[in-house]
Amino acid sequence: AWARMVVKPLTAAQRKTLLVTYLARFNKTLPANLLKRVLGHELASNPLFLRTLAEELRLFGVHEELAERVGYYLQSATVDDLFERVLERVEGDCGKKAVRETMTAIWASRAGLTEAEILGIAKLVPATWAPIRNALDEALLDSNGRLAFAHDYLRIGVRDRYLETEEKQRAVHRQLAAWFRQRPSDARRAQEEPYQWQIGRAHV
């Protein structure tokens, strides 16, 4: 039988401990005024929000612009809003097209894609994909050799950032269908291609 675990919102003390301890691991600190702003955000009781925000602040290296950056992240009204901002940061590091193509391909898949499939669909070389995967490491789940989103927050963030219309959503499904159509006739193709054409509402 599966054990059930209830994850409760962080208390005020737990929020501060999580944020301060995490940043301290990398010899980072927040000024008292910024610490107060972060901990006072309505989503700071959500462990994923606070952990993700802490990681983003750890990576930000321009001290003079830190207050502005904190304000930018704290504009997030939902956890998926925060992940949209994470995607924007990864785009700046790795290229917008590469991030968009890989993330939308995973978004449209039935249950994730292998790295070889991601590279083929997005037309990338491993050296371009590796920093994207590393940047989103904990937000991606490796299940039986396929990469999928570890939670719906990233899935919603990808949809809202890149696939804001139904036509764009259908188009990426058709893109995957067309790619799998060119693959050998095996179980993997049979799993994905008909599904992608169906969701893409296009004729084979």
C-alpha positions in Angstrom: 0.0 0.0 0.0 1.1 3.5 -0.7 1.9 5.7 2.2 0.2 9.1 2.3 2.3 12.2 3.2 0.7 15.5 3.9 3.0 18.5 3.1 2.0 21.5 5.1 2.8 25.1 4.4 6.1 26.3 5.9 5.9 28.2 9.2 7.5 31.6 9.4 10.5 30.1 11.2 10.8 27.3 8.6 10.8 29.8 5.7 13.6 31.8 7.2 15.6 28.7 8.0 15.2 27.2 4.5 16.1 30.4 2.7 19.0 31.5 4.9 20.5 28.0 5.1 20.2 27.3 1.4 22.0 30.6 0.5 24.6 30.1 3.2 25.6 26.8 1.5 27.0 28.9 -1.3 28.3 31.7 0.9 25.4 33.9 -0.1 23.2 36.2 2.1 20.3 38.6 1.5 20.2 42.0 3.1 17.7 42.2 6.0 15.2 44.3 4.0 15.2 41.9 1.0 15.0 38.9 3.3 11.9 40.4 4.9 10.4 41.1 1.4 10.9 37.5 0.3 9.7 35.9 3.5 6.6 38.1 3.4 5.5 37.0 0.0 2.2 35.1 0.0 3.8 32.1 -1.7 6.8 31.9 0.6 5.1 29.2 2.7 5.2 27.0 -0.4 8.5 24.9 -0.2 8.9 24.6 -4.0 8.4 28.4 -4.5 10.9 29.3 -1.8 13.5 26.7 -2.9 13.2 27.7 -6.5 13.5 31.4 -5.7 16.5 30.7 -3.5 18.2 29.0 -6.4 17.5 31.9 -8.7 18.9 34.4 -6.2 22.0 32.2 -5.7 22.7 32.3 -9.4 22.2 36.0 -9.7 25.6 37.7 -9.4 25.0 41.5 -9.9 24.8 42.8 -6.3 23.9 46.3 -7.4 20.8 44.9 -9.2 19.8 42.4 -6.5 16.8 44.4 -5.1 15.4 44.8 -8.6 15.8 41.1 -9.3 14.1 40.2 -6.1 11.2 42.5 -7.0 11.0 40.8 -10.4 10.6 37.4 -9.0 8.2 38.5 -6.3 5.9 39.8 -9.0 4.9 36.1 -9.4 1.3 35.6 -8.3 1.5 31.8 -8.7 4.3 29.2 -8.6 4.0 28.7 -12.4 4.5 32.4 -12.8 7.9 32.0 -11.0 8.8 29.1 -13.4 8.0 31.4 -16.4 10.7 33.7 -15.0 13.0 30.8 -14.5 12.5 29.9 -18.2 13.3 33.5 -19.2 16.6 33.3 -17.2 17.5 30.0 -18.8 16.8 31.5 -22.2 19.3 34.3 -21.5 21.9 31.7 -20.6 21.2 29.1 -23.3 19.2 30.8 -26.1 15.5 31.3 -26.4 14.9 29.1 -29.4 16.7 26.1 -27.9 14.8 26.4 -24.6 11.4 26.9 -26.4 11.9 23.9 -28.7 13.0 21.5 -26.0 10.4 22.5 -23.4 7.5 22.5 -25.8 8.5 19.1 -27.1 8.5 17.6 -23.6 5.2 19.5 -22.9 3.5 17.8 -25.9 4.8 14.3 -25.3 2.6 11.6 -23.8 4.9 10.7 -20.9 8.3 12.3 -21.6 10.9 12.0 -24.3 14.4 10.4 -24.4 17.3 12.7 -24.8 17.9 11.4 -28.3 14.3 12.3 -29.2 14.6 15.7 -27.6 17.7 16.4 -29.7 16.1 15.2 -32.9 12.9 17.1 -32.5 14.6 20.3 -31.4 17.4 19.8 -33.9 20.1 20.4 -31.2 23.5 19.0 -30.5 24.2 17.5 -27.0 26.4 20.5 -26.1 23.5 22.9 -26.6 21.0 20.7 -24.7 23.3 19.9 -21.7 23.2 23.4 -20.1 19.4 23.5 -20.5 19.0 20.2 -18.7 21.4 21.2 -16.0 19.6 24.5 -15.4 16.3 22.8 -15.0 17.6 19.7 -13.4 15.3 19.4 -10.4 12.3 20.4 -12.5 12.8 17.5 -14.9 12.1 13.9 -13.9 13.9 11.0 -15.5 11.5 8.1 -15.7 12.7 4.9 -17.4 15.0 6.9 -19.7 12.5 9.6 -20.6 12.5 13.1 -19.4 9.2 14.7 -18.2 8.3 17.6 -16.1 8.6 16.9 -12.4 5.5 18.9 -11.6 2.6 20.8 -13.2 4.0 24.2 -12.3 6.7 23.9 -15.0 4.2 22.4 -17.4 1.8 25.4 -17.0 4.7 27.8 -17.2 5.9 26.3 -20.5 2.3 26.5 -21.9 1.8 30.1 -20.8 5.1 31.3 -22.1 5.3 29.5 -25.4 1.9 28.0 -26.2 -0.6 30.6 -25.2 -3.1 29.8 -28.0 -4.8 26.5 -28.8 -3.4 26.7 -32.3 0.2 26.8 -31.0 -0.6 23.9 -28.8 -2.0 21.8 -31.7 1.0 22.9 -33.9 3.5 21.4 -31.5 1.6 18.2 -31.3 1.7 18.0 -35.1 5.4 18.7 -35.1 6.0 15.7 -32.8 3.7 13.6 -35.0 5.6 14.5 -38.1 8.9 13.7 -36.5 7.8 10.3 -35.2 6.3 9.5 -38.6 9.9 9.5 -40.0 11.1 7.1 -37.4 11.2 3.2 -37.7 7.9 1.4 -37.2 8.3 0.3 -33.6 6.5 0.4 -30.3 7.8 3.9 -29.5 6.4 5.4 -32.7 3.1 3.5 -32.2 2.9 5.1 -28.8 3.4 8.6 -29.9 2.5 9.2 -33.5 -1.3 8.4 -33.5 -1.7 10.3 -30.2 0.0 13.4 -31.5 -2.0 13.5 -34.7 -5.2 13.0 -32.7 -4.4 15.9 -30.3 -3.1 18.0 -33.1 -6.4 17.5 -35.0 -4.6 16.9 -38.3 -5.0 14.2 -40.9 -2.3 11.7 -41.2 
